[in-house]
Each structure stands twice: as C-alpha cells, then as structure tokens.
Amino acid sequence: QVQLVESGGGVVQAGGSLRLSCAASGRTFNTYATAWFRQAPGKERDLIAAITWSANATYYADSIKGRFTISRDKAKNTVYLRMNSLKPEDTALYYCAAAYGARWLAKSEYAFWGQGTQVTVSS
C-alpha cells in the first residue's frame, strides 16, 4: 500500500502560479510512476502529468504542456507539479496517484490515490 497526501492548492488569479506537492509513504519502493489527475465539476478525472521513478520519463497532456512541470524528489518521496500561467479552465480538484505497473499512461493502472487538493483560478 502507498499513502499519498497532496498539498499546495488554493485560489489564484489568472496568470498566477502554484506548486502542488504529493508526499508518499508506505510501500513506495514498488512505485513505477506517480501522476497528477484533475477533475472539474461534472467532468471526468483526467491524467494531466506523470513521471516514472526510475527513468524520470515525463508525460504532459496537451492542455497543460508548456505551462506545468512535474518533478520528483526521491529522497523525500515527493512529487511536485509546478503550475504557471494558470487559466480559469485549470480550476479543478487535483489528485495525486501512484502506479505499481508499467502502463503508466493508463488511468486504470493507478491503484493508490490521494484525497485531492482544490485549485481555483479566478479571471
């Protein structure tokens, strides 16, 4: 089991920045990848960024490419999501998730989830 705790959400004006953190504990040594998902009211929970722990490979959804950066600190078992140039359409509940399996771009591969942190971008 892996426990995940997100932090760093809040309210920010359009054009502003936030950094989300995801601290992992438990059986983290089996983790293949950690990802950020987001879910806006009435919409599906979508994968927006992911990173693998061994190869440090990254993935970004087109909607956030060039504005958000995912990174990880192995010593702290923490994954970050730096969000710049925020837009009102980035408003959502942001979730951190961890996968043991190698299909790291598949939502179904993520078995462990945090409780989510709210990001609200005002216009």
Phi and psi in radians as a Rosetta constraint file:
Dihedral C 1 N 2 CA 2 C 2 CIRCULARHARMONIC -2.176 0.35
Dihedral N 2 CA 2 C 2 N 3 CIRCULARHARMONIC 2.305 0.35
Dihedral C 2 N 3 CA 3 C 3 CIRCULARHARMONIC -1.833 0.35
Dihedral N 3 CA 3 C 3 N 4 CIRCULARHARMONIC 2.377 0.35
Dihedral C 3 N 4 CA 4 C 4 CIRCULARHARMONIC -2.210 0.35
Dihedral N 4 CA 4 C 4 N 5 CIRCULARHARMONIC 2.357 0.35
Dihedral C 4 N 5 CA 5 C 5 CIRCULARHARMONIC -2.261 0.35
Dihedral N 5 CA 5 C 5 N 6 CIRCULARHARMONIC 2.061 0.35
Dihedral C 5 N 6 CA 6 C 6 CIRCULARHARMONIC -1.598 0.35
Dihedral N 6 CA 6 C 6 N 7 CIRCULARHARMONIC 2.676 0.35
Dihedral C 6 N 7 CA 7 C 7 CIRCULARHARMONIC -2.707 0.35
Dihedral N 7 CA 7 C 7 N 8 CIRCULARHARMONIC 2.907 0.35
Dihedral C 7 N 8 CA 8 C 8 CIRCULARHARMONIC 1.846 0.35
Dihedral N 8 CA 8 C 8 N 9 CIRCULARHARMONIC -0.078 0.35
Dihedral C 8 N 9 CA 9 C 9 CIRCULARHARMONIC -1.241 0.35
Dihedral N 9 CA 9 C 9 N 10 CIRCULARHARMONIC 2.991 0.35
Dihedral C 9 N 10 CA 10 C 10 CIRCULARHARMONIC 2.916 0.35
Dihedral N 10 CA 10 C 10 N 11 CIRCULARHARMONIC -2.903 0.35
Dihedral C 10 N 11 CA 11 C 11 CIRCULARHARMONIC -1.871 0.35
Dihedral N 11 CA 11 C 11 N 12 CIRCULARHARMONIC 2.294 0.35
Dihedral C 11 N 12 CA 12 C 12 CIRCULARHARMONIC -2.496 0.35
Dihedral N 12 CA 12 C 12 N 13 CIRCULARHARMONIC 2.664 0.35
Dihedral C 12 N 13 CA 13 C 13 CIRCULARHARMONIC -1.398 0.35
Dihedral N 13 CA 13 C 13 N 14 CIRCULARHARMONIC 2.712 0.35
Dihedral C 13 N 14 CA 14 C 14 CIRCULARHARMONIC -0.967 0.35
Dihedral N 14 CA 14 C 14 N 15 CIRCULARHARMONIC 2.398 0.35
Dihedral C 14 N 15 CA 15 C 15 CIRCULARHARMONIC 1.618 0.35
Dihedral N 15 CA 15 C 15 N 16 CIRCULARHARMONIC -0.206 0.35
Dihedral C 15 N 16 CA 16 C 16 CIRCULARHARMONIC -1.444 0.35
Dihedral N 16 CA 16 C 16 N 17 CIRCULARHARMONIC -3.054 0.35
Dihedral C 16 N 17 CA 17 C 17 CIRCULARHARMONIC -2.329 0.35
Dihedral N 17 CA 17 C 17 N 18 CIRCULARHARMONIC 2.681 0.35
Dihedral C 17 N 18 CA 18 C 18 CIRCULARHARMONIC -2.537 0.35
Dihedral N 18 CA 18 C 18 N 19 CIRCULARHARMONIC 2.719 0.35
Dihedral C 18 N 19 CA 19 C 19 CIRCULARHARMONIC -2.182 0.35
Dihedral N 19 CA 19 C 19 N 20 CIRCULARHARMONIC 2.102 0.35
Dihedral C 19 N 20 CA 20 C 20 CIRCULARHARMONIC -1.619 0.35
Dihedral N 20 CA 20 C 20 N 21 CIRCULARHARMONIC 2.546 0.35
Dihedral C 20 N 21 CA 21 C 21 CIRCULARHARMONIC -2.137 0.35
Dihedral N 21 CA 21 C 21 N 22 CIRCULARHARMONIC 2.588 0.35
Dihedral C 21 N 22 CA 22 C 22 CIRCULARHARMONIC -2.341 0.35
Dihedral N 22 CA 22 C 22 N 23 CIRCULARHARMONIC 1.863 0.35
Dihedral C 22 N 23 CA 23 C 23 CIRCULARHARMONIC -1.669 0.35
Dihedral N 23 CA 23 C 23 N 24 CIRCULARHARMONIC 2.234 0.35
Dihedral C 23 N 24 CA 24 C 24 CIRCULARHARMONIC -1.897 0.35
Dihedral N 24 CA 24 C 24 N 25 CIRCULARHARMONIC 2.549 0.35
Dihedral C 24 N 25 CA 25 C 25 CIRCULARHARMONIC -2.517 0.35
Dihedral N 25 CA 25 C 25 N 26 CIRCULARHARMONIC 2.942 0.35
Dihedral C 25 N 26 CA 26 C 26 CIRCULARHARMONIC 1.678 0.35
Dihedral N 26 CA 26 C 26 N 27 CIRCULARHARMONIC -2.472 0.35
Dihedral C 26 N 27 CA 27 C 27 CIRCULARHARMONIC -1.458 0.35
Dihedral N 27 CA 27 C 27 N 28 CIRCULARHARMONIC 1.069 0.35
Dihedral C 27 N 28 CA 28 C 28 CIRCULARHARMONIC -1.286 0.35
Dihedral N 28 CA 28 C 28 N 29 CIRCULARHARMONIC -0.330 0.35
Dihedral C 28 N 29 CA 29 C 29 CIRCULARHARMONIC -1.178 0.35
Dihedral N 29 CA 29 C 29 N 30 CIRCULARHARMONIC -0.311 0.35
Dihedral C 29 N 30 CA 30 C 30 CIRCULARHARMONIC -1.563 0.35
Dihedral N 30 CA 30 C 30 N 31 CIRCULARHARMONIC -0.020 0.35
Dihedral C 30 N 31 CA 31 C 31 CIRCULARHARMONIC -1.258 0.35
Dihedral N 31 CA 31 C 31 N 32 CIRCULARHARMONIC 2.210 0.35
Dihedral C 31 N 32 CA 32 C 32 CIRCULARHARMONIC -1.543 0.35
Dihedral N 32 CA 32 C 32 N 33 CIRCULARHARMONIC -0.713 0.35
Dihedral C 32 N 33 CA 33 C 33 CIRCULARHARMONIC -2.626 0.35
Dihedral N 33 CA 33 C 33 N 34 CIRCULARHARMONIC 2.700 0.35
Dihedral C 33 N 34 CA 34 C 34 CIRCULARHARMONIC -2.191 0.35
Dihedral N 34 CA 34 C 34 N 35 CIRCULARHARMONIC 2.473 0.35
Dihedral C 34 N 35 CA 35 C 35 CIRCULARHARMONIC -2.387 0.35
Dihedral N 35 CA 35 C 35 N 36 CIRCULARHARMONIC 2.819 0.35
Dihedral C 35 N 36 CA 36 C 36 CIRCULARHARMONIC -1.949 0.35
Dihedral N 36 CA 36 C 36 N 37 CIRCULARHARMONIC 2.296 0.35
Dihedral C 36 N 37 CA 37 C 37 CIRCULARHARMONIC -2.068 0.35
Dihedral N 37 CA 37 C 37 N 38 CIRCULARHARMONIC 2.818 0.35
Dihedral C 37 N 38 CA 38 C 38 CIRCULARHARMONIC -2.478 0.35
Dihedral N 38 CA 38 C 38 N 39 CIRCULARHARMONIC 2.660 0.35
Dihedral C 38 N 39 CA 39 C 39 CIRCULARHARMONIC -2.433 0.35
Dihedral N 39 CA 39 C 39 N 40 CIRCULARHARMONIC 2.041 0.35
Dihedral C 39 N 40 CA 40 C 40 CIRCULARHARMONIC -1.567 0.35
Dihedral N 40 CA 40 C 40 N 41 CIRCULARHARMONIC 2.749 0.35
Dihedral C 40 N 41 CA 41 C 41 CIRCULARHARMONIC -0.951 0.35
Dihedral N 41 CA 41 C 41 N 42 CIRCULARHARMONIC 2.244 0.35
Dihedral C 41 N 42 CA 42 C 42 CIRCULARHARMONIC 1.362 0.35
Dihedral N 42 CA 42 C 42 N 43 CIRCULARHARMONIC 0.110 0.35
Dihedral C 42 N 43 CA 43 C 43 CIRCULARHARMONIC -2.109 0.35
Dihedral N 43 CA 43 C 43 N 44 CIRCULARHARMONIC 2.927 0.35
Dihedral C 43 N 44 CA 44 C 44 CIRCULARHARMONIC -1.257 0.35
Dihedral N 44 CA 44 C 44 N 45 CIRCULARHARMONIC 2.759 0.35
Dihedral C 44 N 45 CA 45 C 45 CIRCULARHARMONIC -1.453 0.35
Dihedral N 45 CA 45 C 45 N 46 CIRCULARHARMONIC 2.085 0.35
Dihedral C 45 N 46 CA 46 C 46 CIRCULARHARMONIC -1.974 0.35
Dihedral N 46 CA 46 C 46 N 47 CIRCULARHARMONIC 2.501 0.35
Dihedral C 46 N 47 CA 47 C 47 CIRCULARHARMONIC -1.288 0.35
Dihedral N 47 CA 47 C 47 N 48 CIRCULARHARMONIC 2.209 0.35
Dihedral C 47 N 48 CA 48 C 48 CIRCULARHARMONIC -2.028 0.35
Dihedral N 48 CA 48 C 48 N 49 CIRCULARHARMONIC -0.480 0.35
Dihedral C 48 N 49 CA 49 C 49 CIRCULARHARMONIC -2.756 0.35
Dihedral N 49 CA 49 C 49 N 50 CIRCULARHARMONIC 2.576 0.35
Dihedral C 49 N 50 CA 50 C 50 CIRCULARHARMONIC -2.635 0.35
Dihedral N 50 CA 50 C 50 N 51 CIRCULARHARMONIC 2.719 0.35
Dihedral C 50 N 51 CA 51 C 51 CIRCULARHARMONIC -2.528 0.35
Dihedral N 51 CA 51 C 51 N 52 CIRCULARHARMONIC 2.429 0.35
Dihedral C 51 N 52 CA 52 C 52 CIRCULARHARMONIC -1.628 0.35
Dihedral N 52 CA 52 C 52 N 53 CIRCULARHARMONIC 2.561 0.35
Dihedral C 52 N 53 CA 53 C 53 CIRCULARHARMONIC -1.398 0.35
Dihedral N 53 CA 53 C 53 N 54 CIRCULARHARMONIC -0.563 0.35
Dihedral C 53 N 54 CA 54 C 54 CIRCULARHARMONIC -1.480 0.35
Dihedral N 54 CA 54 C 54 N 55 CIRCULARHARMONIC -0.871 0.35
Dihedral C 54 N 55 CA 55 C 55 CIRCULARHARMONIC -1.622 0.35
Dihedral N 55 CA 55 C 55 N 56 CIRCULARHARMONIC -0.173 0.35
Dihedral C 55 N 56 CA 56 C 56 CIRCULARHARMONIC 1.028 0.35
Dihedral N 56 CA 56 C 56 N 57 CIRCULARHARMONIC 0.507 0.35
Dihedral C 56 N 57 CA 57 C 57 CIRCULARHARMONIC -1.288 0.35
Dihedral N 57 CA 57 C 57 N 58 CIRCULARHARMONIC 2.606 0.35
Dihedral C 57 N 58 CA 58 C 58 CIRCULARHARMONIC -2.250 0.35
Dihedral N 58 CA 58 C 58 N 59 CIRCULARHARMONIC 2.722 0.35
Dihedral C 58 N 59 CA 59 C 59 CIRCULARHARMONIC -2.350 0.35
Dihedral N 59 CA 59 C 59 N 60 CIRCULARHARMONIC 2.464 0.35
Dihedral C 59 N 60 CA 60 C 60 CIRCULARHARMONIC -2.344 0.35
Dihedral N 60 CA 60 C 60 N 61 CIRCULARHARMONIC 2.391 0.35
Dihedral C 60 N 61 CA 61 C 61 CIRCULARHARMONIC -1.230 0.35
Dihedral N 61 CA 61 C 61 N 62 CIRCULARHARMONIC 2.651 0.35
Dihedral C 61 N 62 CA 62 C 62 CIRCULARHARMONIC -1.011 0.35
Dihedral N 62 CA 62 C 62 N 63 CIRCULARHARMONIC -0.584 0.35
Dihedral C 62 N 63 CA 63 C 63 CIRCULARHARMONIC -1.143 0.35
Dihedral N 63 CA 63 C 63 N 64 CIRCULARHARMONIC -0.356 0.35
Dihedral C 63 N 64 CA 64 C 64 CIRCULARHARMONIC -2.145 0.35
Dihedral N 64 CA 64 C 64 N 65 CIRCULARHARMONIC -0.004 0.35
Dihedral C 64 N 65 CA 65 C 65 CIRCULARHARMONIC -1.068 0.35
Dihedral N 65 CA 65 C 65 N 66 CIRCULARHARMONIC 2.313 0.35
Dihedral C 65 N 66 CA 66 C 66 CIRCULARHARMONIC 1.546 0.35
Dihedral N 66 CA 66 C 66 N 67 CIRCULARHARMONIC -0.223 0.35
Dihedral C 66 N 67 CA 67 C 67 CIRCULARHARMONIC -1.977 0.35
Dihedral N 67 CA 67 C 67 N 68 CIRCULARHARMONIC -0.593 0.35
Dihedral C 67 N 68 CA 68 C 68 CIRCULARHARMONIC -1.907 0.35
Dihedral N 68 CA 68 C 68 N 69 CIRCULARHARMONIC 2.604 0.35
Dihedral C 68 N 69 CA 69 C 69 CIRCULARHARMONIC -2.336 0.35
Dihedral N 69 CA 69 C 69 N 70 CIRCULARHARMONIC 2.228 0.35
Dihedral C 69 N 70 CA 70 C 70 CIRCULARHARMONIC -1.750 0.35
Dihedral N 70 CA 70 C 70 N 71 CIRCULARHARMONIC 2.464 0.35
Dihedral C 70 N 71 CA 71 C 71 CIRCULARHARMONIC -2.616 0.35
Dihedral N 71 CA 71 C 71 N 72 CIRCULARHARMONIC 2.882 0.35
Dihedral C 71 N 72 CA 72 C 72 CIRCULARHARMONIC -2.441 0.35
Dihedral N 72 CA 72 C 72 N 73 CIRCULARHARMONIC 2.595 0.35
Dihedral C 72 N 73 CA 73 C 73 CIRCULARHARMONIC -2.037 0.35
Dihedral N 73 CA 73 C 73 N 74 CIRCULARHARMONIC 1.826 0.35
Dihedral C 73 N 74 CA 74 C 74 CIRCULARHARMONIC -1.090 0.35
Dihedral N 74 CA 74 C 74 N 75 CIRCULARHARMONIC -0.689 0.35
Dihedral C 74 N 75 CA 75 C 75 CIRCULARHARMONIC -1.102 0.35
Dihedral N 75 CA 75 C 75 N 76 CIRCULARHARMONIC -0.553 0.35
Dihedral C 75 N 76 CA 76 C 76 CIRCULARHARMONIC -1.742 0.35
Dihedral N 76 CA 76 C 76 N 77 CIRCULARHARMONIC -0.022 0.35
Dihedral C 76 N 77 CA 77 C 77 CIRCULARHARMONIC 0.887 0.35
Dihedral N 77 CA 77 C 77 N 78 CIRCULARHARMONIC 0.770 0.35
Dihedral C 77 N 78 CA 78 C 78 CIRCULARHARMONIC -2.264 0.35
Dihedral N 78 CA 78 C 78 N 79 CIRCULARHARMONIC 2.429 0.35
Dihedral C 78 N 79 CA 79 C 79 CIRCULARHARMONIC -2.004 0.35
Dihedral N 79 CA 79 C 79 N 80 CIRCULARHARMONIC 2.447 0.35
Dihedral C 79 N 80 CA 80 C 80 CIRCULARHARMONIC -2.062 0.35
Dihedral N 80 CA 80 C 80 N 81 CIRCULARHARMONIC 2.705 0.35
Dihedral C 80 N 81 CA 81 C 81 CIRCULARHARMONIC -2.300 0.35
Dihedral N 81 CA 81 C 81 N 82 CIRCULARHARMONIC 1.853 0.35
Dihedral C 81 N 82 CA 82 C 82 CIRCULARHARMONIC -1.525 0.35
Dihedral N 82 CA 82 C 82 N 83 CIRCULARHARMONIC 2.171 0.35
Dihedral C 82 N 83 CA 83 C 83 CIRCULARHARMONIC -2.070 0.35
Dihedral N 83 CA 83 C 83 N 84 CIRCULARHARMONIC 2.009 0.35
Dihedral C 83 N 84 CA 84 C 84 CIRCULARHARMONIC -1.973 0.35
Dihedral N 84 CA 84 C 84 N 85 CIRCULARHARMONIC 2.865 0.35
Dihedral C 84 N 85 CA 85 C 85 CIRCULARHARMONIC 0.860 0.35
Dihedral N 85 CA 85 C 85 N 86 CIRCULARHARMONIC 0.844 0.35
Dihedral C 85 N 86 CA 86 C 86 CIRCULARHARMONIC -1.131 0.35
Dihedral N 86 CA 86 C 86 N 87 CIRCULARHARMONIC 2.530 0.35
Dihedral C 86 N 87 CA 87 C 87 CIRCULARHARMONIC -2.104 0.35
Dihedral N 87 CA 87 C 87 N 88 CIRCULARHARMONIC 2.742 0.35
Dihedral C 87 N 88 CA 88 C 88 CIRCULARHARMONIC -0.963 0.35
Dihedral N 88 CA 88 C 88 N 89 CIRCULARHARMONIC -0.570 0.35
Dihedral C 88 N 89 CA 89 C 89 CIRCULARHARMONIC -1.261 0.35
Dihedral N 89 CA 89 C 89 N 90 CIRCULARHARMONIC -0.096 0.35
Dihedral C 89 N 90 CA 90 C 90 CIRCULARHARMONIC -1.449 0.35
Dihedral N 90 CA 90 C 90 N 91 CIRCULARHARMONIC -0.117 0.35
Dihedral C 90 N 91 CA 91 C 91 CIRCULARHARMONIC -1.067 0.35
Dihedral N 91 CA 91 C 91 N 92 CIRCULARHARMONIC 2.149 0.35
Dihedral C 91 N 92 CA 92 C 92 CIRCULARHARMONIC -3.066 0.35
Dihedral N 92 CA 92 C 92 N 93 CIRCULARHARMONIC 2.997 0.35
Dihedral C 92 N 93 CA 93 C 93 CIRCULARHARMONIC -1.574 0.35
Dihedral N 93 CA 93 C 93 N 94 CIRCULARHARMONIC 2.154 0.35
Dihedral C 93 N 94 CA 94 C 94 CIRCULARHARMONIC -1.783 0.35
Dihedral N 94 CA 94 C 94 N 95 CIRCULARHARMONIC 2.237 0.35
Dihedral C 94 N 95 CA 95 C 95 CIRCULARHARMONIC -2.024 0.35
Dihedral N 95 CA 95 C 95 N 96 CIRCULARHARMONIC 2.491 0.35
Dihedral C 95 N 96 CA 96 C 96 CIRCULARHARMONIC -1.748 0.35
Dihedral N 96 CA 96 C 96 N 97 CIRCULARHARMONIC 2.505 0.35
Dihedral C 96 N 97 CA 97 C 97 CIRCULARHARMONIC -2.545 0.35
Dihedral N 97 CA 97 C 97 N 98 CIRCULARHARMONIC 2.680 0.35
Dihedral C 97 N 98 CA 98 C 98 CIRCULARHARMONIC -2.211 0.35
Dihedral N 98 CA 98 C 98 N 99 CIRCULARHARMONIC 2.513 0.35
Dihedral C 98 N 99 CA 99 C 99 CIRCULARHARMONIC -2.178 0.35
Dihedral N 99 CA 99 C 99 N 100 CIRCULARHARMONIC 2.408 0.35
Dihedral C 99 N 100 CA 100 C 100 CIRCULARHARMONIC -1.507 0.35
Dihedral N 100 CA 100 C 100 N 101 CIRCULARHARMONIC -0.510 0.35
Dihedral C 100 N 101 CA 101 C 101 CIRCULARHARMONIC -1.509 0.35
Dihedral N 101 CA 101 C 101 N 102 CIRCULARHARMONIC 2.932 0.35
Dihedral C 101 N 102 CA 102 C 102 CIRCULARHARMONIC -1.508 0.35
Dihedral N 102 CA 102 C 102 N 103 CIRCULARHARMONIC -0.124 0.35
Dihedral C 102 N 103 CA 103 C 103 CIRCULARHARMONIC -1.453 0.35
Dihedral N 103 CA 103 C 103 N 104 CIRCULARHARMONIC 1.132 0.35
Dihedral C 103 N 104 CA 104 C 104 CIRCULARHARMONIC -1.298 0.35
Dihedral N 104 CA 104 C 104 N 105 CIRCULARHARMONIC -0.100 0.35
Dihedral C 104 N 105 CA 105 C 105 CIRCULARHARMONIC -1.766 0.35
Dihedral N 105 CA 105 C 105 N 106 CIRCULARHARMONIC 0.115 0.35
Dihedral C 105 N 106 CA 106 C 106 CIRCULARHARMONIC -1.813 0.35
Dihedral N 106 CA 106 C 106 N 107 CIRCULARHARMONIC 2.183 0.35
Dihedral C 106 N 107 CA 107 C 107 CIRCULARHARMONIC -1.008 0.35
Dihedral N 107 CA 107 C 107 N 108 CIRCULARHARMONIC -0.625 0.35
Dihedral C 107 N 108 CA 108 C 108 CIRCULARHARMONIC -1.139 0.35
Dihedral N 108 CA 108 C 108 N 109 CIRCULARHARMONIC -0.298 0.35
Dihedral C 108 N 109 CA 109 C 109 CIRCULARHARMONIC -1.348 0.35
Dihedral N 109 CA 109 C 109 N 110 CIRCULARHARMONIC -0.298 0.35
Dihedral C 109 N 110 CA 110 C 110 CIRCULARHARMONIC -1.550 0.35
Dihedral N 110 CA 110 C 110 N 111 CIRCULARHARMONIC 1.907 0.35
Dihedral C 110 N 111 CA 111 C 111 CIRCULARHARMONIC -1.695 0.35
Dihedral N 111 CA 111 C 111 N 112 CIRCULARHARMONIC -0.311 0.35
Dihedral C 111 N 112 CA 112 C 112 CIRCULARHARMONIC -2.125 0.35
Dihedral N 112 CA 112 C 112 N 113 CIRCULARHARMONIC 2.299 0.35
Dihedral C 112 N 113 CA 113 C 113 CIRCULARHARMONIC -2.316 0.35
Dihedral N 113 CA 113 C 113 N 114 CIRCULARHARMONIC 2.565 0.35
Dihedral C 113 N 114 CA 114 C 114 CIRCULARHARMONIC -1.469 0.35
Dihedral N 114 CA 114 C 114 N 115 CIRCULARHARMONIC -3.091 0.35
Dihedral C 114 N 115 CA 115 C 115 CIRCULARHARMONIC -1.523 0.35
Dihedral N 115 CA 115 C 115 N 116 CIRCULARHARMONIC -0.222 0.35
Dihedral C 115 N 116 CA 116 C 116 CIRCULARHARMONIC 1.668 0.35
Dihedral N 116 CA 116 C 116 N 117 CIRCULARHARMONIC 2.656 0.35
Dihedral C 116 N 117 CA 117 C 117 CIRCULARHARMONIC -2.374 0.35
Dihedral N 117 CA 117 C 117 N 118 CIRCULARHARMONIC 2.342 0.35
Dihedral C 117 N 118 CA 118 C 118 CIRCULARHARMONIC -1.460 0.35
Dihedral N 118 CA 118 C 118 N 119 CIRCULARHARMONIC 2.330 0.35
Dihedral C 118 N 119 CA 119 C 119 CIRCULARHARMONIC -2.088 0.35
Dihedral N 119 CA 119 C 119 N 120 CIRCULARHARMONIC 2.170 0.35
Dihedral C 119 N 120 CA 120 C 120 CIRCULARHARMONIC -2.164 0.35
Dihedral N 120 CA 120 C 120 N 121 CIRCULARHARMONIC 2.161 0.35
Dihedral C 120 N 121 CA 121 C 121 CIRCULARHARMONIC -1.970 0.35
Dihedral N 121 CA 121 C 121 N 122 CIRCULARHARMONIC 2.067 0.35
Dihedral C 121 N 122 CA 122 C 122 CIRCULARHARMONIC -1.638 0.35
Dihedral N 122 CA 122 C 122 N 123 CIRCULARHARMONIC 2.596 0.35
